[in-house]
Amino acid sequence: MKKRTLFRPVNQHELKLIEATDFQKFPPRLPEQPIFYPVLNEAYATQITKEWNVPKYGEGYVLKFDISEAYFQQFEVKNVGADMHDEIWVSSEDLDEFNAQIIGKIEVIGKYFQ
């Protein structure tokens, strides 16, 4: 099966919720967060972590995970800025299905602190 690797910047609270699932799924979105947006490259996830999570929370993490390429193809890639700012938008209602598509475990690949 062909896989697509995605990345996700998170704060320590979200990381603890993911850890509680044995690194197998992302937690439900909050009511004010209708979209879950994994990003397509590590550099973009690192930029978000360093520029948003670290200043706001004092620490931030970059996660890496795989989904099947066939499942990934149903999403439109959104570019939200510079060339590297590519992400997909998963509605909060579809997050359970998205989590079911994760292959293997979610990995912490970067840790950043103030």
N, C-alpha and C positions, 0 to 999 in steps of 0.2 A: 504494500500500500504506500502510495506517495504521500509524504507529510509536508505540512507547511509549519515553519517555526514562527511563533509570534512572541511578543514581549509585552510586559506590563509594568509600569512604574507604580509602586504602592508605598504607603506609609506603614509605620510599625503596627498600628491597630489592624489594618487590613491583612498584613502579613500574619498576625496571630490568628485571625479567623481562617486563613488559608491553611496554616499549620494545623489547626484543629481538625481539618478534613484529611490529614495525612498528605497534604500537598496534592490533593486530587481535584479540588474545585475552587472556584471563586465565590465569595459570599454574595448574598442578594444585594441589590442596589438599594440605597436609601430612597425615600420618596422624592427627594429633590434631585435624584440622579437617574433620569429615565434611560440613559444610554451607558452601556459598558463598552469601552473602546480600547481593545488591544491594539498595539502598534506593530508595524512591520519590520522595524529594525532596532537593534540594540542602541545605536547612537541616539535615536529619538527618545527612547525610554530613559536613557541616562540623562539626557538634557532635561526632560520633565522632572526627573528625580532631583537633580541638582538645583534646578531653578525654582521648583515649586515645593516639593515635599521637604527637602532639607531646611529651607528658610522657614516654612510654616510649622513643621513638626520636630525639627532638630535632627532628623534622620530620614533616610529613604532607601528603598530597595528596588532593584531591577530583577524582574522575574522572566523566565523563558519557559515556553511550553510548546507542544506540538498538537495540531489537529490535522485531520485528513485533508488533503488538497481538494478532494471532491466536495467536502463540506464547505471549505473555505470559498470555493468558487461561487457560492450563492450570495456572497456579500460584495457590495460595491466598495472598492478601495477609495477612500476619501483623502484628498490632499488638503491639509489645513494650514499651509504656510510654505516653508521652504521645500526644496525637492525631497528632503528626507522625511518630511512630516506626513507620512502615510499611515492611515489607520483604518480599521473597519468599525462600524457601529452596530452593536448588538442591542436590541431593545431589552429593557429589564425583564419583560415578560418572556423573552426567549433565552434567558441566561441558563436556566436548568438544562435546556437542550444543548446549548453551547458547552456547558460543563460535561455533559455526557459524551461529547465528541473529543474531549482531551485524551490524547494518547500518552500513556505513562504518567509521570508526575511533573508537577510544576517545580521548577528549579530556581533557587536564588543564585543569581550570577553576579550581582553587584550590590555593595553596601556602602552607603555614603552618610557622613555625619558632619555636623557643624563644627 
